[in-house]
Amino acid sequence: MQVILIKDVDNLGAANEMVSVRPGYARNYLIPQKYAIEASEGNRKVLEERQKQLKKREEKLMAEINKVRKVLAEGPVKIGAKIGTSGKIFGSVTAIQLARAIREQKGYEIDRRRITLMDEVKEVGNYKAQIDFGKDNIVEMEFEVAGE
């Protein structure tokens, strides 16, 4: 029996996918639990339309990611930090501070949870971070920590 998955199902498939399963599994589990719908002609057309919309949305997202990647590659983001007499920072620079600096200097709002610092930042200097936009879209950027 052909069904269209509404949600991701382990060991079966992802959402918006048409899969073949045994009729009992579809009627007794997948359809009542709202994991799938029957693959009728009307539902297949709805699936095709949904896939077209997802593709357009993904293309738009990729264009935005490329734009952000270009802006971040223009130059390093500068972060000011208080330093002691030995040249070390009081505390450390975190993803929150980096996200705030990107917002102020580059004009893009990036969630701090998407930012991963490559090294622990406890001294003045140049460092690298990765920004994960999802679906294997990872952008590497440089930032500079300077004393205030």
Residue pairs with C-beta under 8 A, 6 or more apart in sequence:
1 20
1 21
1 22
1 23
1 26
1 38
2 18
2 19
2 20
2 38
2 39
3 18
3 19
3 21
3 26
3 30
3 31
3 36
3 37
3 38
3 39
4 16
4 17
4 18
4 36
4 37
4 38
4 39
4 43
4 44
4 47
5 12
5 13
5 14
5 15
5 16
5 17
5 18
5 19
5 30
5 35
5 36
6 15
6 34
6 35
6 36
6 37
7 15
7 34
7 35
8 14
8 15
9 30
9 35
9 36
12 19
12 21
13 19
16 47
16 50
16 51
16 54
18 39
18 44
18 47
19 36
21 30
21 36
26 36
26 38
29 35
30 36
31 37
31 38
37 43
61 133
62 137
65 133
65 137
65 139
68 108
68 110
68 133
68 139
69 139
71 106
71 107
71 108
72 102
72 106
72 131
72 139
72 141
73 141
76 126
76 141
76 142
76 143
76 144
77 98
77 101
77 102
77 105
77 106
77 141
77 142
77 143
77 144
78 101
78 105
78 143
78 144
78 146
79 93
79 97
79 98
79 101
79 143
79 144
79 145
79 146
80 146
80 147
80 148
81 89
81 90
81 91
81 93
81 97
81 124
81 145
81 146
81 147
81 148
82 89
82 90
82 147
82 148
83 89
83 90
83 124
83 147
83 148
84 90
87 123
87 124
87 147
88 122
88 123
89 121
89 122
89 123
89 124
89 145
92 120
92 121
92 122
93 117
93 121
93 127
93 145
94 112
94 117
95 112
95 113
95 115
95 116
95 117
95 129
96 112
98 112
98 115
98 117
98 129
98 143
99 110
99 111
99 112
99 115
101 143
102 108
102 110
103 109
103 110
110 131
114 131
114 132
114 133
115 129
115 130
115 131
116 129
116 130
116 131
116 132
117 127
117 129
118 127
118 128
118 129
118 130
119 127
119 128
121 127
121 145
123 145
124 145
124 146
124 147
125 144
125 145
126 142
126 143
126 144
126 145
127 142
127 143
127 144
127 145
128 140
128 141
128 142
128 143
129 140
129 141
129 142
129 143
130 138
130 139
130 140
130 141
131 138
131 139
131 140
131 141
132 138
133 139
